[in-house]
Amino acid sequence: MSGAGQLVKMANDIASFFAADPDQSAAVDGVLGHNQKFWDPRMRRKLVAHWQSHPAELSPLAAAAAERLASMPVA
């Protein structure tokens, strides 16, 4: 699995965990918060780049988090 493929799998797994939250906005916040807290900036940039070119590979929740992440400065 490529580096981006592994990041997509991880992002979708994280999204699956937060999908149990009935509040969709809170679920997106949870995925985004996890990515910001535990992923280094290179991983976040790579995920955003992959989402921009292959959005269908991310679950809807992971894609929503990637979209928000794309609009934020990445250190």
Phi and psi in radians as a Rosetta constraint file:
Dihedral C 1 N 2 CA 2 C 2 CIRCULARHARMONIC -1.203 0.35
Dihedral N 2 CA 2 C 2 N 3 CIRCULARHARMONIC 2.911 0.35
Dihedral C 2 N 3 CA 3 C 3 CIRCULARHARMONIC -1.008 0.35
Dihedral N 3 CA 3 C 3 N 4 CIRCULARHARMONIC -0.768 0.35
Dihedral C 3 N 4 CA 4 C 4 CIRCULARHARMONIC -1.177 0.35
Dihedral N 4 CA 4 C 4 N 5 CIRCULARHARMONIC -0.656 0.35
Dihedral C 4 N 5 CA 5 C 5 CIRCULARHARMONIC -1.070 0.35
Dihedral N 5 CA 5 C 5 N 6 CIRCULARHARMONIC -0.695 0.35
Dihedral C 5 N 6 CA 6 C 6 CIRCULARHARMONIC -1.166 0.35
Dihedral N 6 CA 6 C 6 N 7 CIRCULARHARMONIC -0.702 0.35
Dihedral C 6 N 7 CA 7 C 7 CIRCULARHARMONIC -1.123 0.35
Dihedral N 7 CA 7 C 7 N 8 CIRCULARHARMONIC -0.696 0.35
Dihedral C 7 N 8 CA 8 C 8 CIRCULARHARMONIC -1.086 0.35
Dihedral N 8 CA 8 C 8 N 9 CIRCULARHARMONIC -0.780 0.35
Dihedral C 8 N 9 CA 9 C 9 CIRCULARHARMONIC -1.056 0.35
Dihedral N 9 CA 9 C 9 N 10 CIRCULARHARMONIC -0.789 0.35
Dihedral C 9 N 10 CA 10 C 10 CIRCULARHARMONIC -1.112 0.35
Dihedral N 10 CA 10 C 10 N 11 CIRCULARHARMONIC -0.773 0.35
Dihedral C 10 N 11 CA 11 C 11 CIRCULARHARMONIC -1.076 0.35
Dihedral N 11 CA 11 C 11 N 12 CIRCULARHARMONIC -0.743 0.35
Dihedral C 11 N 12 CA 12 C 12 CIRCULARHARMONIC -1.177 0.35
Dihedral N 12 CA 12 C 12 N 13 CIRCULARHARMONIC -0.635 0.35
Dihedral C 12 N 13 CA 13 C 13 CIRCULARHARMONIC -1.133 0.35
Dihedral N 13 CA 13 C 13 N 14 CIRCULARHARMONIC -0.760 0.35
Dihedral C 13 N 14 CA 14 C 14 CIRCULARHARMONIC -1.091 0.35
Dihedral N 14 CA 14 C 14 N 15 CIRCULARHARMONIC -0.762 0.35
Dihedral C 14 N 15 CA 15 C 15 CIRCULARHARMONIC -1.080 0.35
Dihedral N 15 CA 15 C 15 N 16 CIRCULARHARMONIC -0.651 0.35
Dihedral C 15 N 16 CA 16 C 16 CIRCULARHARMONIC -1.073 0.35
Dihedral N 16 CA 16 C 16 N 17 CIRCULARHARMONIC -0.674 0.35
Dihedral C 16 N 17 CA 17 C 17 CIRCULARHARMONIC -1.096 0.35
Dihedral N 17 CA 17 C 17 N 18 CIRCULARHARMONIC -0.828 0.35
Dihedral C 17 N 18 CA 18 C 18 CIRCULARHARMONIC -1.377 0.35
Dihedral N 18 CA 18 C 18 N 19 CIRCULARHARMONIC -0.220 0.35
Dihedral C 18 N 19 CA 19 C 19 CIRCULARHARMONIC -1.098 0.35
Dihedral N 19 CA 19 C 19 N 20 CIRCULARHARMONIC -0.345 0.35
Dihedral C 19 N 20 CA 20 C 20 CIRCULARHARMONIC -1.213 0.35
Dihedral N 20 CA 20 C 20 N 21 CIRCULARHARMONIC -0.313 0.35
Dihedral C 20 N 21 CA 21 C 21 CIRCULARHARMONIC -1.239 0.35
Dihedral N 21 CA 21 C 21 N 22 CIRCULARHARMONIC 2.156 0.35
Dihedral C 21 N 22 CA 22 C 22 CIRCULARHARMONIC -1.184 0.35
Dihedral N 22 CA 22 C 22 N 23 CIRCULARHARMONIC -0.332 0.35
Dihedral C 22 N 23 CA 23 C 23 CIRCULARHARMONIC -1.586 0.35
Dihedral N 23 CA 23 C 23 N 24 CIRCULARHARMONIC 1.823 0.35
Dihedral C 23 N 24 CA 24 C 24 CIRCULARHARMONIC -1.010 0.35
Dihedral N 24 CA 24 C 24 N 25 CIRCULARHARMONIC -0.696 0.35
Dihedral C 24 N 25 CA 25 C 25 CIRCULARHARMONIC -1.115 0.35
Dihedral N 25 CA 25 C 25 N 26 CIRCULARHARMONIC -0.713 0.35
Dihedral C 25 N 26 CA 26 C 26 CIRCULARHARMONIC -1.164 0.35
Dihedral N 26 CA 26 C 26 N 27 CIRCULARHARMONIC -0.605 0.35
Dihedral C 26 N 27 CA 27 C 27 CIRCULARHARMONIC -1.143 0.35
Dihedral N 27 CA 27 C 27 N 28 CIRCULARHARMONIC -0.765 0.35
Dihedral C 27 N 28 CA 28 C 28 CIRCULARHARMONIC -1.091 0.35
Dihedral N 28 CA 28 C 28 N 29 CIRCULARHARMONIC -0.753 0.35
Dihedral C 28 N 29 CA 29 C 29 CIRCULARHARMONIC -1.018 0.35
Dihedral N 29 CA 29 C 29 N 30 CIRCULARHARMONIC -0.679 0.35
Dihedral C 29 N 30 CA 30 C 30 CIRCULARHARMONIC -1.134 0.35
Dihedral N 30 CA 30 C 30 N 31 CIRCULARHARMONIC -0.784 0.35
Dihedral C 30 N 31 CA 31 C 31 CIRCULARHARMONIC -1.126 0.35
Dihedral N 31 CA 31 C 31 N 32 CIRCULARHARMONIC -0.816 0.35
Dihedral C 31 N 32 CA 32 C 32 CIRCULARHARMONIC -1.070 0.35
Dihedral N 32 CA 32 C 32 N 33 CIRCULARHARMONIC -0.794 0.35
Dihedral C 32 N 33 CA 33 C 33 CIRCULARHARMONIC -1.069 0.35
Dihedral N 33 CA 33 C 33 N 34 CIRCULARHARMONIC -0.719 0.35
Dihedral C 33 N 34 CA 34 C 34 CIRCULARHARMONIC -1.084 0.35
Dihedral N 34 CA 34 C 34 N 35 CIRCULARHARMONIC -0.810 0.35
Dihedral C 34 N 35 CA 35 C 35 CIRCULARHARMONIC -1.078 0.35
Dihedral N 35 CA 35 C 35 N 36 CIRCULARHARMONIC -0.720 0.35
Dihedral C 35 N 36 CA 36 C 36 CIRCULARHARMONIC -1.206 0.35
Dihedral N 36 CA 36 C 36 N 37 CIRCULARHARMONIC -0.615 0.35
Dihedral C 36 N 37 CA 37 C 37 CIRCULARHARMONIC -1.414 0.35
Dihedral N 37 CA 37 C 37 N 38 CIRCULARHARMONIC -0.688 0.35
Dihedral C 37 N 38 CA 38 C 38 CIRCULARHARMONIC -1.928 0.35
Dihedral N 38 CA 38 C 38 N 39 CIRCULARHARMONIC -0.273 0.35
Dihedral C 38 N 39 CA 39 C 39 CIRCULARHARMONIC -1.747 0.35
Dihedral N 39 CA 39 C 39 N 40 CIRCULARHARMONIC 2.427 0.35
Dihedral C 39 N 40 CA 40 C 40 CIRCULARHARMONIC -1.368 0.35
Dihedral N 40 CA 40 C 40 N 41 CIRCULARHARMONIC 2.851 0.35
Dihedral C 40 N 41 CA 41 C 41 CIRCULARHARMONIC -0.975 0.35
Dihedral N 41 CA 41 C 41 N 42 CIRCULARHARMONIC -0.623 0.35
Dihedral C 41 N 42 CA 42 C 42 CIRCULARHARMONIC -1.084 0.35
Dihedral N 42 CA 42 C 42 N 43 CIRCULARHARMONIC -0.717 0.35
Dihedral C 42 N 43 CA 43 C 43 CIRCULARHARMONIC -1.119 0.35
Dihedral N 43 CA 43 C 43 N 44 CIRCULARHARMONIC -0.755 0.35
Dihedral C 43 N 44 CA 44 C 44 CIRCULARHARMONIC -1.123 0.35
Dihedral N 44 CA 44 C 44 N 45 CIRCULARHARMONIC -0.747 0.35
Dihedral C 44 N 45 CA 45 C 45 CIRCULARHARMONIC -1.104 0.35
Dihedral N 45 CA 45 C 45 N 46 CIRCULARHARMONIC -0.726 0.35
Dihedral C 45 N 46 CA 46 C 46 CIRCULARHARMONIC -1.139 0.35
Dihedral N 46 CA 46 C 46 N 47 CIRCULARHARMONIC -0.710 0.35
Dihedral C 46 N 47 CA 47 C 47 CIRCULARHARMONIC -1.094 0.35
Dihedral N 47 CA 47 C 47 N 48 CIRCULARHARMONIC -0.806 0.35
Dihedral C 47 N 48 CA 48 C 48 CIRCULARHARMONIC -1.074 0.35
Dihedral N 48 CA 48 C 48 N 49 CIRCULARHARMONIC -0.784 0.35
Dihedral C 48 N 49 CA 49 C 49 CIRCULARHARMONIC -1.065 0.35
Dihedral N 49 CA 49 C 49 N 50 CIRCULARHARMONIC -0.718 0.35
Dihedral C 49 N 50 CA 50 C 50 CIRCULARHARMONIC -1.184 0.35
Dihedral N 50 CA 50 C 50 N 51 CIRCULARHARMONIC -0.722 0.35
Dihedral C 50 N 51 CA 51 C 51 CIRCULARHARMONIC -1.059 0.35
Dihedral N 51 CA 51 C 51 N 52 CIRCULARHARMONIC -0.705 0.35
Dihedral C 51 N 52 CA 52 C 52 CIRCULARHARMONIC -1.153 0.35
Dihedral N 52 CA 52 C 52 N 53 CIRCULARHARMONIC -0.555 0.35
Dihedral C 52 N 53 CA 53 C 53 CIRCULARHARMONIC -1.702 0.35
Dihedral N 53 CA 53 C 53 N 54 CIRCULARHARMONIC -0.389 0.35
Dihedral C 53 N 54 CA 54 C 54 CIRCULARHARMONIC -2.426 0.35
Dihedral N 54 CA 54 C 54 N 55 CIRCULARHARMONIC 1.094 0.35
Dihedral C 54 N 55 CA 55 C 55 CIRCULARHARMONIC -1.068 0.35
Dihedral N 55 CA 55 C 55 N 56 CIRCULARHARMONIC -0.503 0.35
Dihedral C 55 N 56 CA 56 C 56 CIRCULARHARMONIC -1.233 0.35
Dihedral N 56 CA 56 C 56 N 57 CIRCULARHARMONIC -0.245 0.35
Dihedral C 56 N 57 CA 57 C 57 CIRCULARHARMONIC -1.365 0.35
Dihedral N 57 CA 57 C 57 N 58 CIRCULARHARMONIC -0.265 0.35
Dihedral C 57 N 58 CA 58 C 58 CIRCULARHARMONIC -1.713 0.35
Dihedral N 58 CA 58 C 58 N 59 CIRCULARHARMONIC 2.532 0.35
Dihedral C 58 N 59 CA 59 C 59 CIRCULARHARMONIC -1.111 0.35
Dihedral N 59 CA 59 C 59 N 60 CIRCULARHARMONIC 2.793 0.35
Dihedral C 59 N 60 CA 60 C 60 CIRCULARHARMONIC -0.962 0.35
Dihedral N 60 CA 60 C 60 N 61 CIRCULARHARMONIC -0.683 0.35
Dihedral C 60 N 61 CA 61 C 61 CIRCULARHARMONIC -1.211 0.35
Dihedral N 61 CA 61 C 61 N 62 CIRCULARHARMONIC -0.778 0.35
Dihedral C 61 N 62 CA 62 C 62 CIRCULARHARMONIC -1.125 0.35
Dihedral N 62 CA 62 C 62 N 63 CIRCULARHARMONIC -0.667 0.35
Dihedral C 62 N 63 CA 63 C 63 CIRCULARHARMONIC -1.145 0.35
Dihedral N 63 CA 63 C 63 N 64 CIRCULARHARMONIC -0.693 0.35
Dihedral C 63 N 64 CA 64 C 64 CIRCULARHARMONIC -1.105 0.35
Dihedral N 64 CA 64 C 64 N 65 CIRCULARHARMONIC -0.702 0.35
Dihedral C 64 N 65 CA 65 C 65 CIRCULARHARMONIC -1.169 0.35
Dihedral N 65 CA 65 C 65 N 66 CIRCULARHARMONIC -0.713 0.35
Dihedral C 65 N 66 CA 66 C 66 CIRCULARHARMONIC -1.120 0.35
Dihedral N 66 CA 66 C 66 N 67 CIRCULARHARMONIC -0.668 0.35
Dihedral C 66 N 67 CA 67 C 67 CIRCULARHARMONIC -1.084 0.35
Dihedral N 67 CA 67 C 67 N 68 CIRCULARHARMONIC -0.771 0.35
Dihedral C 67 N 68 CA 68 C 68 CIRCULARHARMONIC -1.163 0.35
Dihedral N 68 CA 68 C 68 N 69 CIRCULARHARMONIC -0.701 0.35
Dihedral C 68 N 69 CA 69 C 69 CIRCULARHARMONIC -1.077 0.35
Dihedral N 69 CA 69 C 69 N 70 CIRCULARHARMONIC -0.622 0.35
Dihedral C 69 N 70 CA 70 C 70 CIRCULARHARMONIC -1.115 0.35
Dihedral N 70 CA 70 C 70 N 71 CIRCULARHARMONIC -0.486 0.35
Dihedral C 70 N 71 CA 71 C 71 CIRCULARHARMONIC -1.554 0.35
Dihedral N 71 CA 71 C 71 N 72 CIRCULARHARMONIC 0.027 0.35
Dihedral C 71 N 72 CA 72 C 72 CIRCULARHARMONIC -1.876 0.35
Dihedral N 72 CA 72 C 72 N 73 CIRCULARHARMONIC 2.629 0.35
Dihedral C 72 N 73 CA 73 C 73 CIRCULARHARMONIC -1.200 0.35
Dihedral N 73 CA 73 C 73 N 74 CIRCULARHARMONIC 2.357 0.35
Dihedral C 73 N 74 CA 74 C 74 CIRCULARHARMONIC -1.877 0.35
Dihedral N 74 CA 74 C 74 N 75 CIRCULARHARMONIC 2.101 0.35
